[in-house]
Amino acid sequence: ACLKSTEGLSRSGFLRDHPEPIFLIEPFTAPDDTGFATLTGVKTTGNEDLVVVIKKRPGANAFAHMITIGRAGNNDVVIRYRGISKFHAYLEVGEGGSPRELVDAGSTNGTFVRGVEVQSHGDAVRLEAGTEVVLSDLRLCYYDASSFFDYLNARR
């Protein structure tokens, strides 16, 4: 779904319509790599931000406790970019189904959170609203639905 604006939407209405957390690429610039393709997600109107919705895909893998991220089409979040591994990382799903912790899945080019490399198959790293995540050399920012509503309203 394409998010046109939060104007006229209450917080509760926004959270009802857009409950999933997101990764935001801001400002969106394609790395110097011809292997880049469009990310699964929605583009916000009026700027060059790209939003990637974080959720299990329909018919997803049997691992209900994780949301997978990678270049291959069988991931929940598909990022078709050469620097991203086929199965790059995953988010552990916590209580209430909300993904909050990131684990590197043995990626070739690494996963970084707050500038620190996440150890391959190591401990999960907790994500908070506004946390910078770098997959290979692609910069993302994590937001839960409520903090993303605040972010969008601040940009109006």
HELIX and SHEET records of a PDB file:
HELIX    1   1 ARG A   11  ASP A   17  1                                   7    
HELIX    2   2 GLU A   95  GLY A   97  5                                   3    
HELIX    3   3 ALA A  145  ARG A  155  1                                  11    
SHEET    1   A 7 VAL A  42  LYS A  43  0                                        
SHEET    2   A 7 LEU A  50  VAL A  53 -1                                        
SHEET    3   A 7 ILE A  22  ILE A  25 -1                                        
SHEET    4   A 7 LEU A 138  TYR A 143 -1                                        
SHEET    5   A 7 THR A 131  LEU A 135 -1                                        
SHEET    6   A 7 THR A 111  VAL A 113 -1                                        
SHEET    7   A 7 VAL A 116  GLU A 117 -1                                        
SHEET    1   B 5 VAL A  77  VAL A  78  0                                        
SHEET    2   B 5 MET A  66  GLY A  70  1                                        
SHEET    3   B 5 ALA A  89  VAL A  93 -1                                        
SHEET    4   B 5 PRO A  99  ASP A 104 -1                                        
SHEET    5   B 5 VAL A 125  ARG A 126 -1                                        
END                                                                             
